[in-house]
Amino acid sequence: MPLTAPGLPDLPPDLGGPVAVQLAKPVRDLPTAGALPGGCRYEPKWDGYRLVVVRGAGGTRLWSKQGRDLTDRFPDVAAAALAQVPAGSVLDGEVVVWGGERLDFGLLQRRLVTPPSRMAALAAAHPASYVAFDVLAAAGRDLRRRPWRGRRAVLEELAGRWAPPMQLSPVTADPAEARQWAADLRPLGVEGLVAKGAATRYAGGRREWLKVKSWETTEVVVGGVIGTLDRPGQLVAGRYRDGELVVVGRTGPLSPAQSAELAAVLSPAAPSHPWPDRIGTGRFGGGRLSVALTRVEPVTVVEVSADAALTAGVFRHPLRFVRVRADLAPGDVPPAV
């Protein structure tokens, strides 16, 4: 089909991209039904990249939350939007990649580092899906000043003509149903829930939505700490992969009581401990900056609370220390996948 045609609606002047997206403020507990203007509407929080689809009269561009043009990184989504989304539309949503029965953030990250010459093969092997949850423009008209409920009606009308990989994010006004979604979808890699006010406008750059992560407890081996054996400040978590102890995450700062509980069961590492003397401060223990790592004998199992954000078995966000599990041995801990 031609990319341009006479008479097709174009975009409002400031929505041609990049686009300032509305943001969400983290909260610990799911907001009550009446916590936001017009009542709360709850949606799943997808584990992907925020992506704005800009469908102009002359083609389609995909923009990241940071304002980067990612059209060449997701040619499958761009082609689907060009074919299925009317000109003059701007959608807000999340791009995800499924790896088997779970969202795979690692496969998603490969889209950003794969050479253009290999992108078509990667997209064919691991296709992306676009989950839309808002519409900023339709038929060339700016909808951001409309309340959420009005934008949602327009979005649902647009989505009635879609087929995969274009998808509509589900929504509910029932907190109990939302909690059930969080529980049911967590094994699939859905991170939690986002709450939005049904009477609110779209406020680009402002944190007026609320997000609550889905947490559950699991076990890890203590492989090291940031701090000293008698006063650990953070726990560095390990799990075994093919017989090798690998770093899978770290906790946030420990409280004095948690530090004392952990210090009581730690012992110095043997020379055979596989971890280095320093560990990066970034995600997955990488990054340019590093801090001293106090290695400990990997015999202590602890229970931690973790969200659903995983990449190749590594927790992408800080863990929460819950308690020491003296009743468990390292062999009882789930392996790093």
C-alpha positions in Angstrom: 0.0 0.0 0.0 1.3 3.6 -0.6 2.8 5.4 2.3 1.2 8.7 1.3 -2.2 9.5 -0.2 -4.1 12.7 -0.8 -6.5 13.8 1.8 -5.2 11.6 4.7 -5.3 13.4 8.1 -2.0 14.4 9.5 -0.8 15.0 13.0 -1.2 17.8 15.5 1.9 20.0 15.3 3.5 18.8 18.5 2.7 15.1 18.2 4.9 14.3 15.2 7.5 12.9 17.6 9.3 12.6 19.9 6.3 12.7 22.3 6.4 13.5 26.0 4.6 10.6 27.7 2.7 10.5 31.0 4.5 8.8 33.8 3.5 6.7 36.8 4.5 7.2 40.4 5.3 4.1 42.4 3.1 3.3 45.4 3.2 0.3 47.8 -0.5 -0.6 47.8 -3.1 -0.8 45.1 -5.1 2.5 45.2 -8.8 2.2 46.2 -11.5 2.5 43.6 -12.1 6.1 44.4 -8.5 7.3 44.9 -8.2 9.2 41.6 -10.6 11.7 39.9 -13.4 9.9 38.2 -12.6 6.6 39.8 -9.6 4.3 39.3 -9.1 2.2 36.2 -6.5 -0.6 36.6 -4.3 -2.0 33.8 -1.5 -4.6 33.8 2.0 -3.1 34.0 3.8 -4.8 31.0 7.5 -5.7 31.2 8.7 -4.1 28.0 9.7 -0.8 26.5 7.4 2.2 26.4 6.7 3.0 22.8 4.7 5.8 21.1 3.4 4.9 17.7 3.1 8.0 15.5 1.0 7.3 12.4 1.2 10.3 10.1 0.0 10.7 6.6 3.4 9.9 5.3 4.2 6.8 7.3 4.8 5.5 10.8 7.5 6.3 13.4 8.1 4.6 16.8 9.5 6.7 19.6 10.8 5.7 23.0 10.1 7.3 26.3 13.5 9.0 26.1 12.7 10.5 22.7 14.8 8.0 20.6 13.5 6.9 17.2 13.2 3.1 17.4 11.4 2.5 14.1 14.3 0.5 12.6 14.5 -1.6 15.8 10.9 -2.8 15.6 10.1 -3.1 11.9 7.4 -5.7 12.6 5.5 -3.3 14.8 6.0 -0.3 12.4 4.6 -2.4 9.5 1.6 -3.5 11.5 0.8 0.0 12.7 1.1 1.3 9.1 -1.3 -1.3 7.9 -3.8 -1.2 10.8 -3.7 2.3 12.4 -5.4 5.1 10.6 -3.4 8.1 9.6 -3.4 11.0 12.1 -3.2 8.7 15.1 -0.8 8.6 18.0 -0.8 5.6 20.4 0.9 5.1 23.7 1.8 1.6 24.9 4.4 -1.0 25.5 6.4 -3.2 23.1 7.1 -6.7 24.4 8.6 -9.9 23.2 7.5 -13.3 24.3 10.0 -16.1 25.0 7.9 -19.2 25.2 5.2 -18.6 27.8 6.8 -15.6 29.5 7.7 -12.0 28.5 11.4 -12.1 27.7 13.2 -8.8 28.4 16.5 -10.2 27.2 15.0 -10.8 23.7 13.6 -7.3 23.8 17.0 -5.9 24.6 18.5 -7.7 21.6 16.5 -5.4 19.4 18.6 -2.4 20.4 22.0 -4.0 19.7 21.4 -6.2 16.6 22.9 -4.8 13.4 20.3 -3.6 10.9 21.3 -6.3 8.4 20.2 -9.0 10.9 17.0 -7.2 12.2 14.6 -8.9 9.8 15.8 -12.4 10.9 15.6 -11.5 14.5 12.1 -10.1 14.1 11.0 -13.3 12.3 12.5 -15.5 15.0 11.2 -13.5 18.0 8.4 -11.2 16.8 7.4 -8.2 19.0 3.9 -7.3 20.2 2.6 -3.9 20.8 0.2 -3.4 23.7 -1.6 -0.1 23.4 -3.1 1.5 26.5 -3.8 5.1 25.4 -4.4 7.3 22.4 -3.2 10.8 22.1 -4.5 11.7 18.7 -7.0 10.2 16.2 -8.1 11.5 12.8 -5.6 14.3 13.2 -7.2 15.6 16.4 -5.3 16.1 19.7 -7.1 14.0 22.3 -4.9 14.8 25.3 -7.3 17.2 26.9 -10.1 14.6 26.9 -10.6 12.6 30.0 -9.2 9.1 30.1 -12.6 7.5 29.7 -13.2 9.4 26.4 -9.7 8.5 25.1 -10.3 4.8 26.0 -13.5 4.8 24.0 -11.6 6.0 20.9 -8.8 3.5 21.5 -11.3 0.6 21.8 -12.9 1.7 18.5 -9.5 1.8 16.8 -8.5 -1.6 18.3 -11.6 -3.3 17.0 -9.9 -3.5 13.6 -6.5 -4.8 14.9 -4.8 -8.1 14.6 -1.6 -9.3 16.2 1.0 -7.9 16.8 -1.3 -4.9 17.6 -3.1 -5.5 20.9 -5.3 -3.6 23.3 -4.3 -3.7 27.0 -7.2 -4.8 29.2 -8.7 -2.6 31.9 -11.0 -3.0 34.9 -12.6 -0.7 37.4 -12.8 -3.6 40.0 -9.8 -3.6 42.5 -10.5 -7.3 43.3 -10.3 -8.3 39.6 -7.1 -6.2 39.3 -5.5 -8.0 42.1 -6.5 -11.3 40.6 -4.9 -10.2 37.3 -1.7 -9.3 39.2 -1.6 -12.8 40.7 -2.5 -14.7 37.5 -0.2 -12.7 35.2 2.9 -12.5 37.3 4.2 -15.9 36.1 4.0 -14.5 32.6 6.3 -11.6 33.5 3.7 -8.9 34.0 5.2 -6.6 36.7 2.2 -5.3 38.5 -0.6 -2.8 37.9 -1.1 0.8 36.9 -4.0 2.9 38.2 -5.4 5.9 36.2 -8.2 8.3 36.9 -11.1 8.0 34.6 -11.7 11.8 34.6 -8.0 12.8 34.1 -6.4 14.3 31.0 -3.2 13.0 29.5 -0.3 15.0 31.1 2.9 14.4 29.3 6.0 14.4 31.5 4.0 14.3 34.7 3.6 11.4 37.2 -0.1 11.4 37.7 -0.7 7.6 37.2 0.1 5.2 40.0 1.9 1.9 39.7 2.2 -0.9 42.2 4.5 -3.8 41.6 3.6 -7.4 42.1 5.9 -9.0 44.7 6.4 -12.6 45.8 8.9 -14.3 48.1 11.6 -16.7 46.9 14.9 -18.0 48.1 18.5 -17.2 47.2 22.0 -18.1 48.4 24.0 -15.4 50.2 27.2 -15.2 48.1 28.5 -11.9 49.3 27.6 -8.6 51.0 28.3 -4.9 50.6 29.9 -4.0 53.9 31.6 -6.2 56.4 30.8 -9.7 57.7 29.8 -8.2 61.1 27.8 -5.3 59.7 26.5 -6.1 56.1 24.8 -3.2 54.4 23.4 -5.0 51.4 23.1 -8.7 50.5 24.4 -9.9 47.1 22.3 -12.9 46.0 23.4 -16.0 44.2 21.9 -19.0 42.5 23.6 -22.0 40.8 23.6 -22.4 37.1 25.1 -25.6 35.8 27.0 -26.0 39.1 28.4 -22.5 39.1 27.3 -19.8 41.6 26.2 -16.7 39.7 25.1 -13.3 40.9 21.3 -12.9 40.4 20.7 -9.7 42.3 21.1 -7.6 45.4 18.9 -6.2 48.1 18.4 -2.6 49.0 20.0 -1.3 52.2 19.4 -3.5 55.2 17.9 -2.2 58.4 20.0 -2.6 61.6 17.9 -5.5 62.7 18.2 -7.2 59.3 21.9 -6.6 59.3 22.3 -8.2 62.7 20.2 -11.2 61.7 22.3 -11.8 58.6 25.7 -11.2 60.3 24.9 -13.9 62.9 25.0 -16.6 60.2 27.7 -15.5 57.8 31.2 -16.9 57.6 34.3 -15.9 55.5 34.5 -17.3 52.0 37.0 -20.1 51.1 39.7 -19.2 48.5 37.7 -21.2 45.9 34.8 -18.7 46.0 34.2 -17.8 42.3 33.2 -14.1 42.7 35.5 -11.1 42.3 36.7 -8.7 45.0 34.6 -5.9 43.5 31.1 -5.7 41.9 29.6 -3.1 39.7 26.9 -0.8 41.0 24.7 -1.0 37.9 22.2 -3.6 36.9 23.3 -7.2 36.8 26.5 -6.1 38.8 27.8 -4.2 35.8 28.5 -0.6 35.1 31.6 1.6 35.3 31.5 2.2 39.0 32.2 -0.6 41.4 32.2 -1.2 45.2 34.1 -3.7 47.3 32.4 -7.1 47.6 32.9 -9.1 50.8 32.6 -12.7 49.7 31.0 -15.1 52.1 30.8 -18.9 52.2 27.7 -19.7 50.1 25.9 -21.9 52.6 23.3 -19.5 53.9 19.8 -19.4 52.3 17.6 -16.3 52.8 14.1 -15.5 51.7 13.7 -12.3 49.7 10.8 -10.5 48.1 11.1 -9.8 44.4 9.1 -8.3 41.6 8.5 -10.0 38.2 11.3 -8.2 36.3 13.8 -11.0 35.3 16.3 -11.2 32.6 18.0 -14.6 32.1 17.3 -15.5 35.7 18.7 -12.2 37.0 16.5 -9.9 39.1 16.6 -6.4 37.4 15.3 -4.5 40.4 16.5 -4.5 44.1 15.3 -7.4 46.3 13.9 -7.0 49.7 15.4 -9.1 52.5 12.7 -11.0 54.4 14.5 -13.5 56.7 17.2 -16.1 57.1 16.0 -19.7 56.1 18.0 -21.9 58.4 15.8 -24.8 57.4 17.0 -24.7 53.8 20.2 -25.7 52.1 21.7 -24.2 48.9 20.5 -27.2 47.0 16.9 -26.3 47.9 17.1 -22.9 46.1 15.7 -22.7 42.6 18.4 -22.7 39.9 19.4 -19.6 37.8 17.8 -20.2 34.5 
